[in-house]
Amino acid sequence: MGGGVPGTRTDMSTDQSNASNGDGDVAGIDIAGAVRAHRLAAGLTMRELAARAGMSQPFLSNLENSRAMPSIATLYRIANALGVSPREFLPEARTRVQLVRRGDGAMGPVGEELGSAMTRVVSGAPGRLVEAHTYLAEPGASMGDWFEHDGEDLLYVIAGSLLVELGDGQRFELGVGDVLWYEGNLAHRWSPEGDGATELLCVHARPKSAPSGHRSTLDPPG
């Protein structure tokens, strides 16, 4: 498999004022409009939100004006600064059925570093109990640091191989067709293995009473 999924975006931008042009759209979602709406609802200026989220004001301006595509890590920082779940940047579900074809929507980088794995939201909206993402990681790509969240995760390896480390010391080497389930509040991190690209489906389910999809980066468990 090559460096991207057919029909999806693979350009990357960082939290810099000269971020590359994009459309502010992750998986067909108006991220720019959602961030702007939540910022205004919170009564924050761009400068105030940028400071809270640890990014430059020019980058936030580019994001809100659809001139930059944020990474997933950036969206989580913005959501935390606004006191909302990243899921709130997704549109409300208005249908009882959703079909996403392979190649639909856009992919965004997991982190800001060059060579970060790419991810795509394939299902998820406020009020839904299930959220699904696909990931594409070239050999050596970063898939993020330790994190935990409410609910449960189910991983399915579509291509390549994946190392999953859990905070209790367990390690799992997964191959094509392997499935792994774990509780989300158990610290975990993923790393691609082998010489080829790794493609992964992650289905996240949360309890009705839990905040939607909140994640927090952790120090490695001792």
C-alpha positions as CSV (number, residue, x, y, z in Angstrom):
1,M,0.0,0.0,0.0
2,G,1.3,3.5,-0.8
3,G,1.4,6.7,1.2
4,G,-2.3,7.4,1.2
5,V,-5.8,6.0,0.7
6,P,-7.3,6.7,-2.7
7,G,-9.4,9.8,-2.8
8,T,-8.3,11.1,0.5
9,R,-6.1,14.1,1.6
10,T,-2.6,13.4,2.7
11,D,-1.2,16.9,3.0
12,M,-0.1,17.9,6.5
13,S,0.0,21.3,8.3
14,T,1.5,22.3,11.6
15,D,0.7,24.9,14.2
16,Q,2.7,27.6,12.4
17,S,1.6,30.9,10.9
18,N,2.7,29.7,7.4
19,A,0.7,26.5,7.6
20,S,0.0,25.0,4.2
21,N,-3.3,25.7,2.5
22,G,-6.1,23.2,3.2
23,D,-9.9,23.2,3.3
24,G,-10.4,23.0,7.1
25,D,-12.3,19.7,6.3
26,V,-11.6,16.4,8.0
27,A,-13.8,13.6,6.7
28,G,-16.0,16.1,5.0
29,I,-16.7,18.0,8.2
30,D,-16.7,21.8,8.5
31,I,-14.1,22.0,11.2
32,A,-13.4,25.7,10.6
33,G,-17.0,26.7,11.2
34,A,-17.4,24.4,14.2
35,V,-14.2,25.8,15.9
36,R,-15.3,29.4,15.2
37,A,-18.8,28.8,16.6
38,H,-17.6,27.2,19.8
39,R,-15.0,29.9,20.3
40,L,-17.6,32.6,19.9
41,A,-20.1,30.8,22.2
42,A,-17.3,30.7,24.9
43,G,-16.8,34.4,24.5
44,L,-13.1,34.0,23.6
45,T,-11.0,36.0,21.1
46,M,-8.7,34.2,18.7
47,R,-5.7,35.3,20.8
48,E,-7.3,34.0,24.0
49,L,-8.1,30.6,22.5
50,A,-4.8,30.2,20.8
51,A,-3.0,30.9,24.2
52,R,-5.2,28.4,26.0
53,A,-4.6,25.7,23.3
54,G,-0.8,26.4,23.1
55,M,-0.7,27.4,19.4
56,S,-0.1,30.6,17.4
57,Q,-2.9,33.0,16.7
58,P,-2.0,33.1,13.0
59,F,-2.5,29.3,12.8
60,L,-5.9,29.5,14.5
61,S,-6.9,32.3,12.1
62,N,-5.9,30.1,9.2
63,L,-7.9,27.2,10.6
64,E,-11.0,29.3,11.2
65,N,-10.8,30.7,7.7
66,S,-10.3,27.2,6.1
67,R,-6.7,27.9,5.1
68,A,-5.2,25.1,7.3
69,M,-6.1,21.5,8.1
70,P,-5.6,20.8,11.8
71,S,-4.2,17.5,13.0
72,I,-6.2,15.3,15.3
73,A,-3.9,16.3,18.2
74,T,-4.6,20.0,17.5
75,L,-8.3,19.4,17.5
76,Y,-8.0,17.8,21.0
77,R,-6.0,20.7,22.3
78,I,-8.6,23.2,21.0
79,A,-11.5,21.1,22.4
80,N,-9.8,20.9,25.8
81,A,-9.2,24.7,25.8
82,L,-12.9,25.2,25.0
83,G,-14.0,22.7,27.6
84,V,-15.8,20.5,25.1
85,S,-15.4,17.1,23.5
86,P,-13.7,16.9,20.1
87,R,-16.9,15.1,19.1
88,E,-18.7,18.5,19.3
89,F,-16.9,19.6,16.2
90,L,-18.9,16.9,14.3
91,P,-22.3,17.6,12.8
92,E,-25.4,16.4,14.6
93,A,-26.6,13.0,13.4
94,R,-29.8,13.5,11.3
95,T,-30.1,10.0,10.0
96,R,-30.5,6.5,11.4
97,V,-28.2,5.0,8.8
98,Q,-24.7,6.1,7.6
99,L,-22.7,4.6,4.7
100,V,-19.0,5.6,4.2
101,R,-17.4,4.3,1.1
102,R,-13.6,3.5,1.0
103,G,-11.9,6.7,-0.1
104,D,-14.8,9.0,1.0
105,G,-13.9,12.1,3.1
106,A,-10.5,13.4,4.1
107,M,-7.7,12.1,6.2
108,G,-5.8,14.3,8.8
109,P,-2.6,13.7,10.6
110,V,-2.7,12.2,14.1
111,G,0.0,14.6,15.3
112,E,2.0,17.7,14.2
113,E,5.3,16.0,13.6
114,L,6.4,15.2,10.1
115,G,5.6,11.6,9.2
116,S,2.7,11.2,11.6
117,A,0.1,8.5,10.9
118,M,-3.0,9.6,9.2
119,T,-6.6,9.1,10.5
120,R,-10.1,9.5,9.1
121,V,-13.4,9.7,11.0
122,V,-15.7,7.3,9.4
123,S,-18.5,7.5,12.0
124,G,-19.3,9.6,14.9
125,A,-21.5,12.5,16.0
126,P,-22.8,14.1,19.2
127,G,-25.3,11.7,20.9
128,R,-24.0,8.6,19.2
129,L,-22.6,5.8,21.4
130,V,-20.1,4.5,18.7
131,E,-17.3,6.4,17.0
132,A,-15.1,4.8,14.4
133,H,-11.7,5.9,12.9
134,T,-9.4,4.4,10.3
135,Y,-5.7,4.9,10.6
136,L,-2.9,4.6,8.0
137,A,0.7,4.4,9.3
138,E,3.8,4.0,7.3
139,P,6.7,2.2,8.9
140,G,8.1,4.3,11.8
141,A,5.2,6.7,11.8
142,S,4.0,8.2,15.1
143,M,0.5,7.1,16.2
144,G,0.5,9.3,19.3
145,D,1.6,8.9,22.9
146,W,0.0,7.2,25.9
147,F,-3.7,8.1,26.3
148,E,-6.9,7.0,28.0
149,H,-10.6,7.8,27.7
150,D,-14.0,6.7,28.9
151,G,-15.7,3.7,27.2
152,E,-14.1,0.8,25.2
153,D,-12.0,0.4,22.1
154,L,-12.0,-2.4,19.6
155,L,-9.2,-2.6,17.1
156,Y,-9.2,-4.5,13.8
157,V,-6.0,-4.7,11.7
158,I,-6.8,-4.3,8.0
159,A,-3.3,-4.4,6.7
160,G,0.2,-4.7,8.1
161,S,1.0,-5.2,11.7
162,L,0.5,-3.2,14.9
163,L,2.1,-3.2,18.4
164,V,-0.4,-2.3,21.2
165,E,1.0,-1.5,24.6
166,L,-1.2,-1.3,27.7
167,G,-0.5,0.5,31.0
168,D,-0.6,-2.7,33.0
169,G,2.4,-4.0,31.1
170,Q,0.6,-6.2,28.5
171,R,1.9,-6.0,24.9
172,F,0.1,-7.4,21.9
173,E,1.5,-7.8,18.4
174,L,-1.4,-7.8,16.0
175,G,-1.5,-9.0,12.4
176,V,-4.0,-8.8,9.5
177,G,-7.5,-9.9,10.7
178,D,-6.6,-9.7,14.4
179,V,-9.0,-8.0,16.8
180,L,-8.2,-6.5,20.2
181,W,-10.7,-5.1,22.8
182,Y,-9.7,-3.2,25.9
183,E,-11.3,-0.7,28.4
184,G,-10.5,2.8,27.3
185,N,-9.4,3.9,30.8
186,L,-6.5,1.5,30.6
187,A,-3.6,3.6,29.3
188,H,-2.6,2.5,25.8
189,R,-0.5,3.4,22.8
190,W,-0.1,2.0,19.3
191,S,3.0,1.6,17.0
192,P,3.1,0.3,13.5
193,E,5.4,-2.8,13.0
194,G,7.1,-4.4,10.1
195,D,8.2,-3.1,6.7
196,G,4.9,-2.2,5.2
197,A,2.1,0.2,5.9
198,T,-0.4,-0.5,8.7
199,E,-4.1,0.1,8.2
200,L,-6.3,-0.1,11.2
201,L,-10.0,0.3,12.1
202,C,-10.7,1.6,15.7
203,V,-14.3,1.4,17.0
204,H,-14.8,3.4,20.2
205,A,-17.9,2.9,22.3
206,R,-18.7,5.0,25.3
207,P,-21.3,4.7,28.1
208,K,-24.3,7.0,27.8
209,S,-23.3,8.9,30.9
210,A,-19.7,9.5,29.9
211,P,-18.2,12.6,28.2
212,S,-18.0,11.9,24.5
213,G,-14.6,10.6,23.4
214,H,-12.4,12.7,25.8
215,R,-8.8,11.6,25.6
216,S,-5.8,12.8,27.6
217,T,-2.1,12.3,27.0
218,L,-0.3,10.5,29.8
219,D,3.3,9.9,30.9
220,P,4.3,6.3,30.3
221,P,3.1,4.1,33.1
222,G,5.8,3.2,35.6
